[in-house]
Amino acid sequence: MIAFLLQFWPYIVTAVFAVLGGWKLRQSGVNAERSRQTKEKLAAVEERLEMNREATEIERRVTGMSDGEARKEAMRWAKP
């Protein structure tokens, strides 16, 4: 057994380092993907917040309007 280890120790050490290097490379890819997804989620949240601000501003403005005026304003923002 000792003769086997003495003869093949460079290959064993190389294999161990290759596995560790591959694992580290995989983890960096996982972290990069996680970071990308977090950035996308943050952008979506910021967009929703901005849309809510716009909607709140419009709601405040139309509360004093008549029904006809409010419908006209709503038609501007409705999806076609």
ROFI-921947 format. One record per residue (C-alpha): chain; x, y, z; residue in three letters. Coordinates in nm, 3 decimals, always signed. Each point is the difference from the previous one (the first is absolute). Layout:
% ROFI-921947
NODE chain      px      py      pz res
NODE     A       X       Y       Z ALA
...
This chain:
% ROFI-921947
NODE chain      px      py      pz res
NODE     A  +0.000  +0.000  +0.000 MET
NODE     A  +0.279  +0.242  +0.090 ILE
NODE     A  +0.182  -0.089  -0.322 ALA
NODE     A  -0.319  +0.083  -0.192 PHE
NODE     A  -0.029  +0.340  +0.171 LEU
NODE     A  +0.367  +0.080  -0.054 LEU
NODE     A  -0.025  -0.087  -0.366 GLN
NODE     A  -0.327  +0.179  -0.080 PHE
NODE     A  -0.005  +0.293  +0.248 TRP
NODE     A  +0.054  +0.267  -0.270 PRO
NODE     A  -0.305  -0.126  -0.190 TYR
NODE     A  -0.211  -0.019  +0.314 ILE
NODE     A  +0.095  +0.355  +0.101 VAL
NODE     A  -0.070  +0.126  -0.354 THR
NODE     A  -0.341  -0.168  +0.000 ALA
NODE     A  -0.090  +0.153  +0.337 VAL
NODE     A  +0.101  +0.349  -0.117 PHE
NODE     A  -0.190  -0.049  -0.327 ALA
NODE     A  -0.316  -0.091  +0.191 VAL
NODE     A  +0.040  +0.297  +0.235 LEU
NODE     A  +0.069  +0.236  -0.292 GLY
NODE     A  -0.305  -0.128  -0.189 GLY
NODE     A  -0.219  +0.040  +0.306 TRP
NODE     A  +0.122  +0.356  +0.053 LYS
NODE     A  -0.062  +0.084  -0.367 LEU
NODE     A  -0.351  -0.144  +0.022 ARG
NODE     A  -0.072  +0.202  +0.314 GLN
NODE     A  +0.112  +0.321  -0.168 SER
NODE     A  -0.243  -0.074  -0.284 GLY
NODE     A  -0.280  -0.066  +0.249 VAL
NODE     A  +0.076  +0.326  +0.181 ASN
NODE     A  +0.006  +0.193  -0.328 ALA
NODE     A  -0.341  -0.141  -0.098 GLU
NODE     A  -0.140  +0.080  +0.344 ARG
NODE     A  +0.131  +0.355  -0.031 SER
NODE     A  -0.156  +0.040  -0.346 ARG
NODE     A  -0.339  -0.122  +0.124 GLN
NODE     A  +0.016  +0.234  +0.300 THR
NODE     A  +0.072  +0.296  -0.228 LYS
NODE     A  -0.298  -0.093  -0.221 GLU
NODE     A  -0.229  -0.028  +0.303 LYS
NODE     A  +0.120  +0.335  +0.133 LEU
NODE     A  -0.065  +0.165  -0.337 ALA
NODE     A  -0.352  -0.146  -0.004 ALA
NODE     A  -0.071  +0.125  +0.352 VAL
NODE     A  +0.126  +0.348  -0.087 GLU
NODE     A  -0.220  +0.004  -0.312 GLU
NODE     A  -0.307  -0.102  +0.202 ARG
NODE     A  +0.077  +0.269  +0.257 LEU
NODE     A  +0.023  +0.263  -0.272 GLU
NODE     A  -0.329  -0.120  -0.153 MET
NODE     A  -0.167  +0.019  +0.341 ASN
NODE     A  +0.130  +0.355  +0.047 ARG
NODE     A  -0.140  +0.102  -0.339 GLU
NODE     A  -0.333  -0.165  +0.078 ALA
NODE     A  -0.021  +0.171  +0.338 THR
NODE     A  +0.078  +0.336  -0.159 GLU
NODE     A  -0.273  -0.051  -0.260 ILE
NODE     A  -0.249  -0.115  +0.263 GLU
NODE     A  +0.062  +0.313  +0.203 ARG
NODE     A  -0.047  +0.214  -0.307 ARG
NODE     A  -0.325  -0.165  -0.115 VAL
NODE     A  -0.174  -0.008  +0.339 THR
NODE     A  -0.126  +0.352  -0.059 GLY
NODE     A  -0.115  -0.066  -0.359 MET
NODE     A  -0.348  -0.071  -0.123 SER
NODE     A  -0.081  -0.349  -0.127 ASP
NODE     A  +0.047  +0.099  -0.363 GLY
NODE     A  +0.333  +0.164  +0.062 GLU
NODE     A  +0.115  -0.298  +0.205 ALA
NODE     A  -0.099  -0.240  -0.280 ARG
NODE     A  +0.198  +0.207  -0.252 LYS
NODE     A  +0.304  -0.015  +0.225 GLU
NODE     A  -0.045  -0.372  +0.059 ALA
NODE     A  -0.020  -0.065  -0.375 MET
NODE     A  +0.344  +0.160  -0.042 ARG
NODE     A  +0.148  -0.258  +0.236 TRP
NODE     A  -0.207  -0.303  -0.099 ALA
NODE     A  +0.163  -0.272  -0.205 LYS
NODE     A  -0.120  +0.002  -0.363 PRO
